[in-house]
């Protein structure tokens, strides 16, 4: 084909160029969200892998002050934020030995609140990817439709017939559909990828929060330091979900 993409763009009408610019903005926006989301999830997982064994060690030693301080220092870790909030809720009661079932329930509600907030933050931006993936092909198709209409109108005005009279216009019009698909496909891939990753992080938070509640319940029964949490997230064992 002797016509370059640049030449096709330059020959486009104002409407088609507007479609291309709109798709370009959608592409840049979705790529920005992809990079930010990838970095956020990567940082959260990296900090969690460092946090888990240290936190387990402090729990084995019943060192709640250091455990809470450690959780506060890992601000990007989803697990640290959940567990730190739960311990902070019941720390004064654990120290004076006055923990009741109601206090355990309060800690569990604090965990649930923290999980809701963290999941909301992790999902931020996914709607952009979903919207771009769903609408970009149709935006491109709109440009194609109007381009073909313009090609036939031009053929009618010139009085020429045959495919040769409209082939350049049709080629110009189809570029917008191709561009729309080029924008939509990575957005859909990224949306599915990040949704799966966030679901995995949600499982990690649920798992560790349940273990924390077990730890608190056993603490009330005088069994501090014997929670399964400390065994499941011991990096030497490598059996917990975070250590994978």
C-alpha positions as CSV (number, residue, x, y, z in Angstrom):
1,X,0.0,0.0,0.0
2,X,1.5,3.3,-1.1
3,X,-0.4,5.5,1.3
4,X,1.1,6.0,4.7
5,X,-0.8,6.3,8.0
6,X,0.4,9.9,8.3
7,X,-0.9,10.7,4.8
8,X,-4.3,9.1,5.7
9,X,-4.5,11.1,8.9
10,X,-3.7,14.3,7.0
11,X,-6.4,13.5,4.4
12,X,-9.0,12.9,7.1
13,X,-11.9,15.2,7.6
14,X,-12.4,17.2,10.8
15,X,-14.9,14.6,12.3
16,X,-12.5,11.7,11.8
17,X,-9.6,13.6,13.2
18,X,-11.7,14.4,16.3
19,X,-12.4,10.7,16.7
20,X,-8.7,9.9,16.5
21,X,-7.9,12.6,19.1
22,X,-10.6,11.2,21.4
23,X,-9.2,7.7,21.1
24,X,-5.7,9.0,21.7
25,X,-6.9,10.7,25.0
26,X,-8.6,7.5,26.0
27,X,-5.5,5.5,25.3
28,X,-3.2,7.8,27.3
29,X,-5.6,7.8,30.2
30,X,-6.0,4.0,30.3
31,X,-2.2,3.5,30.0
32,X,-1.6,5.9,32.9
33,X,-4.1,3.9,35.0
34,X,-2.4,0.7,34.0
35,X,1.0,1.9,35.1
36,X,-0.2,3.4,38.4
37,X,-2.2,0.3,39.2
38,X,0.6,-2.1,38.4
39,X,3.0,-0.1,40.6
40,X,0.5,0.1,43.5
41,X,-0.1,-3.7,43.5
42,X,3.5,-4.5,43.1
43,X,4.5,-2.3,46.0
44,X,1.7,-3.8,48.2
45,X,2.8,-7.3,47.5
46,X,6.5,-6.5,48.1
47,X,5.9,-4.8,51.4
48,X,3.5,-7.6,52.5
49,X,6.2,-10.3,51.9
50,X,8.6,-8.3,54.1
51,X,6.0,-7.5,56.7
52,X,4.5,-11.0,57.3
53,X,7.5,-12.8,58.9
54,X,8.5,-9.9,61.1
55,X,4.9,-9.5,62.3
56,X,4.6,-13.2,63.1
57,X,7.8,-13.0,65.1
58,X,6.4,-10.1,67.3
59,X,3.2,-12.1,67.8
60,X,5.1,-15.1,69.0
61,X,6.8,-12.9,71.5
62,X,3.5,-11.2,72.5
63,X,5.1,-7.9,71.6
64,X,2.0,-5.9,70.6
65,X,3.7,-2.5,70.7
66,X,6.3,-3.6,68.1
67,X,3.7,-5.4,66.1
68,X,1.5,-2.3,65.8
69,X,4.5,-0.1,65.1
70,X,5.7,-2.5,62.4
71,X,2.2,-2.5,60.8
72,X,2.2,1.3,60.8
73,X,5.5,1.5,59.1
74,X,4.3,-0.6,56.1
75,X,1.8,1.9,54.7
76,X,1.6,0.3,51.3
77,X,0.9,-3.3,52.5
78,X,-2.7,-4.2,52.4
79,X,-2.2,-6.9,55.1
80,X,-0.3,-4.6,57.4
81,X,-3.1,-2.0,57.3
82,X,-5.7,-4.6,58.1
83,X,-3.9,-6.3,60.9
84,X,-2.5,-3.1,62.4
85,X,-6.0,-1.6,62.6
86,X,-7.3,-4.7,64.4
87,X,-4.5,-4.8,66.9
88,X,-4.8,-1.0,67.5
89,X,-8.5,-1.5,68.3
90,X,-7.9,-4.0,71.2
91,X,-4.3,-3.2,72.3
92,X,-5.3,-1.4,75.5
93,X,-7.7,-4.2,76.4
94,X,-5.1,-6.9,75.7
95,X,-2.5,-5.3,77.9
96,X,-4.8,-5.1,81.0
97,X,-6.3,-8.5,80.3
98,X,-9.9,-7.3,80.1
99,X,-10.7,-8.5,76.6
100,X,-14.3,-9.8,76.2
101,X,-16.2,-11.4,73.3
102,X,-17.7,-8.0,72.5
103,X,-14.2,-6.6,72.2
104,X,-13.2,-9.4,69.8
105,X,-16.3,-8.6,67.8
106,X,-15.3,-4.9,67.7
107,X,-11.9,-5.9,66.4
108,X,-13.5,-8.0,63.7
109,X,-15.7,-5.1,62.6
110,X,-12.6,-2.9,62.5
111,X,-10.9,-5.4,60.2
112,X,-14.0,-5.4,58.0
113,X,-14.0,-1.6,57.8
114,X,-10.3,-1.5,56.9
115,X,-10.8,-4.2,54.3
116,X,-13.6,-2.3,52.7
117,X,-11.5,0.9,52.5
118,X,-8.5,-0.9,51.1
119,X,-10.4,-2.8,48.5
120,X,-12.1,0.5,47.4
121,X,-8.6,2.0,47.0
122,X,-7.3,-1.0,45.1
123,X,-10.2,-0.9,42.7
124,X,-9.9,2.7,42.0
125,X,-9.3,3.3,38.3
126,X,-10.6,-0.1,37.1
127,X,-13.8,1.6,36.0
128,X,-11.7,3.7,33.6
129,X,-10.2,0.5,32.0
130,X,-13.6,-1.1,31.8
131,X,-15.1,2.0,30.1
132,X,-12.3,2.4,27.6
133,X,-12.4,-1.3,26.8
134,X,-16.1,-1.3,26.2
135,X,-16.5,2.0,24.4
136,X,-13.3,2.5,22.3
137,X,-14.4,0.1,19.5
138,X,-17.7,1.9,19.2
139,X,-16.0,5.3,19.1
140,X,-13.8,4.0,16.3
141,X,-16.9,2.5,14.5
142,X,-18.6,5.9,14.7
143,X,-15.7,7.4,12.8
144,X,-15.7,4.6,10.3
145,X,-19.4,5.0,9.7
146,X,-19.2,8.8,9.1
147,X,-16.1,8.2,6.9
148,X,-17.9,5.8,4.7
149,X,-20.9,8.2,4.4
150,X,-18.5,11.0,3.4
151,X,-16.9,8.7,0.8
152,X,-20.2,7.9,-0.8
153,X,-21.3,11.5,-0.7
154,X,-18.0,12.5,-2.4
155,X,-18.6,9.8,-5.1
156,X,-22.1,11.1,-5.7
157,X,-20.8,14.7,-6.0
158,X,-18.0,13.8,-8.4
159,X,-20.2,11.6,-10.5
160,X,-17.6,8.8,-10.7
161,X,-18.5,5.2,-10.0
162,X,-16.8,2.0,-9.0
163,X,-14.7,1.1,-6.0
164,X,-11.7,3.1,-7.2
165,X,-13.7,6.3,-6.5
166,X,-14.4,5.4,-2.8
167,X,-11.5,3.1,-1.9
168,X,-9.3,5.9,-0.5
169,X,-12.2,7.2,1.6
170,X,-13.1,3.8,2.9
171,X,-9.5,3.1,3.9
172,X,-9.4,6.4,5.7
173,X,-12.6,5.5,7.5
174,X,-11.5,2.0,8.6
175,X,-8.4,3.5,10.3
176,X,-10.6,4.8,13.1
177,X,-12.0,1.3,13.8
178,X,-8.5,-0.2,13.8
179,X,-7.4,2.5,16.2
180,X,-10.4,1.9,18.5
181,X,-9.6,-1.8,18.7
182,X,-5.9,-1.0,19.4
183,X,-7.0,1.2,22.3
184,X,-9.7,-1.3,23.7
185,X,-7.8,-4.6,23.6
186,X,-5.0,-3.6,26.1
187,X,-7.6,-2.0,28.4
188,X,-9.7,-5.2,28.5
189,X,-6.6,-7.3,29.2
190,X,-5.4,-5.0,31.9
191,X,-8.9,-4.9,33.5
192,X,-9.1,-8.6,33.7
193,X,-5.5,-8.9,35.0
194,X,-5.9,-6.3,37.7
195,X,-9.3,-7.7,38.8
196,X,-7.8,-11.1,39.3
197,X,-4.8,-9.6,41.2
198,X,-7.1,-7.6,43.5
199,X,-9.3,-10.7,44.1
200,X,-6.1,-12.5,45.3
201,X,-5.2,-9.7,47.6
202,X,-8.7,-9.7,49.0
203,X,-8.3,-13.4,49.8
204,X,-5.0,-12.7,51.6
205,X,-6.6,-10.0,53.7
206,X,-9.5,-12.2,54.6
207,X,-7.2,-15.1,55.4
208,X,-4.9,-13.1,57.6
209,X,-7.7,-11.2,59.4
210,X,-9.4,-14.5,60.3
211,X,-6.1,-15.7,61.7
212,X,-5.7,-12.5,63.7
213,X,-9.2,-13.0,65.2
214,X,-8.2,-16.5,66.1
215,X,-5.1,-15.1,67.8
216,X,-7.1,-12.7,69.8
217,X,-9.6,-15.4,70.9
218,X,-6.8,-17.7,72.0
219,X,-5.2,-14.7,73.8
220,X,-8.4,-14.4,75.8
221,X,-8.1,-18.1,76.7
222,X,-4.5,-17.6,77.8
223,X,-2.8,-19.0,74.8
224,X,-1.0,-16.0,73.5
225,X,1.8,-16.8,71.0
226,X,0.3,-20.1,69.8
227,X,-1.9,-18.9,67.0
228,X,-1.8,-20.7,63.7
229,X,-1.1,-17.3,62.2
230,X,2.5,-17.5,63.3
231,X,2.9,-20.9,61.6
232,X,1.1,-20.2,58.4
233,X,3.2,-17.1,57.7
234,X,6.5,-18.3,58.7
235,X,8.7,-17.8,55.7
236,X,10.8,-20.9,56.5
237,X,7.7,-23.0,56.0
238,X,6.5,-21.1,52.9
239,X,3.0,-22.6,53.2
240,X,1.1,-19.3,53.5
241,X,-0.4,-17.5,50.5
242,X,1.8,-14.5,50.9
243,X,5.0,-16.4,50.8
244,X,4.2,-17.8,47.4
